[in-house]
């Protein structure tokens, strides 16, 4: 069984939003994130960065 959750992290309160990114960054730095997930995060970050400019 595969569970998928879709959460609008922008709608989360700031402390939860920051904790989520700290959590992802920890996995990223220690190489425990699946390469596909890393690529999705990288793409999403690029899209968001372009939208904010």
C-alpha positions as CSV (number, residue, x, y, z in Angstrom):
1,X,0.0,0.0,0.0
2,X,1.3,3.4,-0.9
3,X,0.2,6.4,1.1
4,X,0.4,9.9,-0.5
5,X,-0.2,13.1,1.3
6,X,-0.5,16.4,-0.5
7,X,0.0,19.4,1.9
8,X,0.1,23.1,1.0
9,X,3.2,23.9,3.1
10,X,2.7,27.6,2.5
11,X,-0.5,27.4,4.5
12,X,1.2,25.9,7.5
13,X,2.0,28.2,10.5
14,X,5.5,29.5,10.3
15,X,7.1,27.3,13.0
16,X,5.7,24.2,11.4
17,X,6.7,25.4,7.9
18,X,10.3,26.0,9.2
19,X,10.4,22.6,11.0
20,X,9.3,20.9,7.8
21,X,12.1,22.4,5.8
22,X,14.7,21.7,8.6
23,X,13.5,18.0,8.4
24,X,13.9,17.8,4.7
25,X,17.3,19.6,4.8
26,X,18.6,17.1,7.3
27,X,17.6,14.2,5.1
28,X,19.0,16.0,2.1
29,X,22.4,16.6,3.7
30,X,22.8,13.1,5.0
31,X,21.9,11.5,1.6
32,X,18.8,9.7,2.9
33,X,16.4,11.2,0.4
34,X,15.4,9.3,-2.6
35,X,17.1,10.9,-5.7
36,X,13.6,11.3,-7.3
37,X,12.4,13.2,-4.3
38,X,15.5,15.4,-4.3
39,X,14.8,16.2,-8.0
40,X,11.2,17.1,-7.3
41,X,12.2,19.4,-4.4
42,X,14.9,21.0,-6.6
43,X,12.3,21.6,-9.4
44,X,9.7,23.0,-7.0
45,X,12.3,25.3,-5.5
46,X,13.3,26.5,-9.0
47,X,9.7,27.1,-9.9
48,X,9.0,29.1,-6.7
49,X,12.2,31.1,-7.0
50,X,11.2,32.1,-10.6
51,X,7.7,33.1,-9.4
52,X,9.1,35.3,-6.7
53,X,11.3,37.3,-9.0
